[in-house]
Amino acid sequence: MTSRPYFQRSAQLFETLSSEDVATALLNISKASYSKVSDERIKTLMKHIKVVGEHVMGSTHSRSTLRTKIHSLCFNLGLPSLFVIINPVDIHSLVTLYFAGVDLDLDRFLPEVLCTIYGRAQIIATQPVATAKIFNCLIKSILKCLVCGGVLGPTKASFGTVGSQGRGSLDLHLLIWLKHEYTPAQLKENIQNQDFRDNLLKYLEDVVKEDLDVFRDETNDGTNTASDIRVSIQETDPITYEVVPACLSTPNPASDDYHRIFCKDVVRLVETSNIHKHSTTCYKYSKGKSDTSKTCRMRMPRVLVKTSNLDLSTGQITMRQSHPWINNFNE
């Protein structure tokens, strides 16, 4: 906490502290009122607590340190280009279940051996270490392709922090600085150019998907995709369970018909897992309001937009949307 030349002085200050002084220091730290403390002893204690707290994951001081690093990157590189949240659904991951102890043959998966969603959630909850290891491996692979591989374009830097959701699963909040030299003012000026504006919208439409129109066109082979959205399985008891497509094997890139199969797989995934349904979480900021005045914080249903457009006066970008309930996703 303190360098050797000042250790003796700090130790002497701490010896004079009472339990009331420690309580005062903790109270001031919780209120972030550092400047209001006049007692030199309490100031020194608060400073050392802050230094130690920076190394405690999840503490207020560690989060403050992360924010300082982000501010430094913004000062050095400018504002980030993209904010990405990567939230793997571990309860639908066969690899996670395998490392959590479930006897699965990942090469020859049989839906009959898969338990219910509630059962999978129980398994994941009892194996947090295995889940964290798989999350770490998955995120590294995604970042290798997404950031280092240039899927989003050349990047200058990225900064991500891992958080824990209410049910205990992990997710990543990621800032990405794309490798371009445009300042916000220059971007606002360049969008006046039609070619630049068209290329920008084309890039965004390639990265962010708001509906399934393109994928449906690719899978329009006369088959009914809606009828096989889920694969039903009959277990030993009389209750029929369903396996969501996220649990099934991914399409094989070596297949001759890979692109069509991939598009069909995307349609299945989105229709089963990415269509918004209102829940209490949607109205967590509307408590106390009447049902008619409550608004979904996810902004659902969304306004349908025929073509992507960019408002030249405000710079607001509106992506095309042909389905009011689909959450935007990446291909």
Secondary structure, DSSP 8 states (H G I E B T S, - for coil): ---GGGHHHHHHHHHT--HHHHHHHHHHHHHT--TT---HHHHHHHHHHHHHHTTSTTSHHHHHHHHHHHHHHHHHH-S-SEEEEE---GGG-HHHHHHTT----SSS--GGG---HHHHHHHHHH-HHHHHHHHHHHHHHHHIIIIIT-TT--EEEEEEEEEE-TTS-EEEEEEEEES----HHHHHHHTTSHHHHHHHHHHHHHH-B--SHHHHHHH-SS--TGGGSSEEEE-SSS-EEEE-GGGS----TTSTTHHHHHHHHHHHHHHHHSB----GGGGTT-TTS-TTT---TT--S---BSS-EE-TTT--EE--BS-TTB--B--
